[in-house]
């Protein structure tokens, strides 16, 4: 349990600092960044697998239809999450992206109720109700659903749900995910090069290095999260995740000076209140039965 908590905290701290990294690639289209994340993540993972001498057993798993089905679904969710997030960060919507990760803990609780038959207590229902009210208020104030936050929350929430019940260890599982995403990513990058619009190799040494290092930057917190998800309860993962959106929100507002009008403050306050209610209720219940 202790190791799982440490891994989860490390993953969320790294994710919280991601906007600072991806902003340096603002001139590169989000689709190309994601394709390079996949490519260099697989390269990084292959190096790790080679060092641990687990290559022969890991890639044999690609012949298993059940493994492909499970990790094909998680890989698709990861792709959706990455593309949405990078586009949001580099288009000036870091605050909107942070909303998704503020909502995600409550999405995790909701998914745990549906798929693991975890009963929600009164305080948890109050928290979910407050969060839903906050999303509704943001929708009313903005004039449309805060789709960036909702896509990020549900794609990563369902991804965590799949990883919770996945049969493989973190390294093997993520390697399978990247292996399944690798062919379309490589084809896309070759296509970009063929029509002379690729950034990689043409946008300077700094951009090239950032795209390459994006593999290790991407794979490290994912490995930590995957390992943590198998060791600690889904509800605890939800609580620890507050770290990442708090850092992202702070970076968006105070580093990149994104707009934060009054209606947003009201909506976010409702969501933050929901998280406080959920956290305090959880702490009370653990103290009560400890």
N, C-alpha and C positions, 0 to 999 in steps of 0.2 A: 504493500500500500504506500509506504513512504517513498519508495523509488518512483512509483507512478505519479505521485503528487509533484515531486521534483521535476520529472520529465514534462509534465503538463505546464508547470510554471515557466520553465525554460522555453517551451514551444510558444506560449502566448506572449512572452516578452519579445521574442524574435518577430512574431507576426505583428505585434504592436508597432515595431520600428520599420516595417516593410515600406510604408509610404516614402520614407526618406530615400530608400534604395531605388524603388521603381520610378520615382520622380526624375531621377538622373537619366532615365531612358524615355523621357517625355516625347522626344522627336521621333521615336520608333512606334509604328502602329501597334495597338494592343495584340492583334492576332499574331504578328511576327514575334513579339515578346513571348507570348504563350508557347508558340511553336519551339522557340529556343529554350524555354524553361523545360519543356518535355525532353528535347534532345539532350541537353547538358545534364539534366537530372538523371537520365538513364546512364549517361557516361559516368557520372559520379557514383551512382549506385553499383555499376559494374565493377568499378575500381574497389569499392568497399567489399563487394561479394568475392572478388578475386583475392583480396587480402585475407578474408575470412575462410577462403577455400570452400565456398558453398555454391559455386556456379553450376556444377553438374546437377545438383538436386533442385536448385531454384528454377532454372529454365525448362526442366523436364515437366514442371507443373503446367506449362502452356499447352500440354497435350490433354489436360484434364478439363472436360467440358464444364463441370461444376465450378471449378476454379475460374475459368474464363467468364462464366456467367456472372458470378459474384463480383469479381474485380473489374469486369467490363462495365457493370453498373456504377461502381464506385469511381472508376476512371472517368466516365461520362460526367458525373456530378462534379468531379474535381476540375474538369475542363471548363464547365459552365461557371464554376466559382472563380477560377483564375481569370477567365476572359472578362467577366463582369467587374471583378475587383480592379484589375489593371486599367481597364478602360475608365472606371470611375476615378481612380487616383490621378491618372494623367489628363483627365478632362476637367479637373477641379471639383470633384465630388467626394473628397475624402470624408467629410462629415456624414454624407449620405451612406457611404460604405460602412462607417463606424456604427451607424444605426443597425445594420444587419447583424453585427456581432454583439450589439447590446441585446437584441431580440433573441439571438440564437440560444442562450441558456434556457429561456422559457419554451422555445421550440423543442429543445432537447427533452425537457420535462414532459411536454405534450406528446412527443413521439414515444417516450418511455411508457406513458400511460396506454397508448394505443397498441404498441407492439410487445411490450414486456408486462402488460397488465399491472403497471405500478399505479396504485391508487393515489389520487391527488387529495391532499388535505385542504381544509377550508382556506388556509393562508395561501396555498399554492394557487387555488382557483381565483382568489382575490388578486394575486400578482398577475396572472394571465389576463384577467379582466381589465386591470389597469393598463397593461401593455397594449391590449387590443384597443382600448380607448385612446391611448397615445397615438397609435398608428392611424386611427380614424381621424383624430384631430389634425395630424400632419397632412392626411389626405385632403381634408377640408381646406386647410390653410394653403396648401400648394396647388390644389385644383386637380390632383391626380394621385393615384397610389404611389407611395414611396417605393417604387419597384426595385430600385437598386438594393435597398436594405432587405426587402423581402426575398429577392432571388438569392442573395448571399446567405441569409439566415436559413432558408429551407434547403438550399443545395448543400451547405456544410452540415446542417443538422442531420439530414438523411445520410450524408457521407459518414458522419460519426456513428450513426445507428448501424450502418452496414459494417463498419470496422469493428464495432463492439462484438458482433457475432461472427466475424470473419475467421476462417480456419487457420490462416497463416500468421507467422510472426511479422513484425513491422517491416523488416528489411525485405523479406520475400514478397510480402503483399504489395509494397510500394513499387518494387521492381517489376512485378507483373503488370501493375497499372501503367507504368511508364512504357513497358514493352508493347502494350496494347495501343497506347496513344502514339507511339513512335512512328509507325508507317505513315499515317495521314499527316503528321507534323512534318516529316521529312519530305513528302511529296509537295506539301504546301511551300516549304522553303525553297525547294528546287524550282517550283513554278515562279516564285517571286524573283529568283535569280534569272530565270529565263526571260522574263519580261523587263528586266533591268530596274526593278524598284526595291530590291532587297537592301536593307540597311547594313546587315552584317558584311564585313569586308570592304565596305564603301563609306562608312560614317566615322572613321577615325579609330585609333587604338583604344581610347577610353571606352567608347561604346562597345567595341568588340569584347573587351575584357569584362565589362559589366554583364553582357549577354552570356558569356561563358561561365562566369562565376555565379550567375543566376541559378545554375544547376545545383551547386552546393548550398546556396542560400535558400533555395526552395526545398531541397530534400532533407536538410537537417531538422527543421522544426516539424516537418511531416512525419519523419521517422520517430521523433520524440512524442508527437501526438498519438501516432498509431500504437506505440508501445504503452503509453499512458492509458489509452482507451481500453486496453485489455486488462489493466490492473486495478482501475478504480471505478466506482459507480458512475453512471451517466450523469446523475444529479451533481456529483462533485465536479465533474468536468465542466458542467454548466456554471458553477460558482466561480471556478478559477478563470473562466474565459473573460470575466470582467476586465482583466488586465489588458488584453489586446485592444478592445474598442476604446478604453480610456486613453491609452497612449495614442491611438489613431485619431481620436477626436481632438485631443490636445494639439497634435501636430497640425491637423487641418485648420483649427481655429487660430492658434497662436504662432505657428511657423509659416503657414501658407496663407493665413488671413482670409479664409473662406467666410462667406456671409453667414450670419447666424441671427436672423430676425426674430422678433418676439414670438410669432406663432411656432417657430421651431423650438424655442426655449420652453414654451408651454408643453408641446408634444413630448419633447425629450424628458422634461421633468416628470411627466406621468410615467414614462418608461423607466426612468431612474428610480422613481418611487416604487414601482413594481418590483424592481430588482432588490431594493432594500427590504421590502416586505418579504419577498421570497427568501432572502438570505437570513434575516432575523428569525423567520419561522423555522427554517432548517436548523439553525443553531439552537433554538429553543427545544426542538424535538430531539436533537442529539443529546443535549444536556439532560433532558427529561428521562431518557431511557439509558443513559450511560451509568 
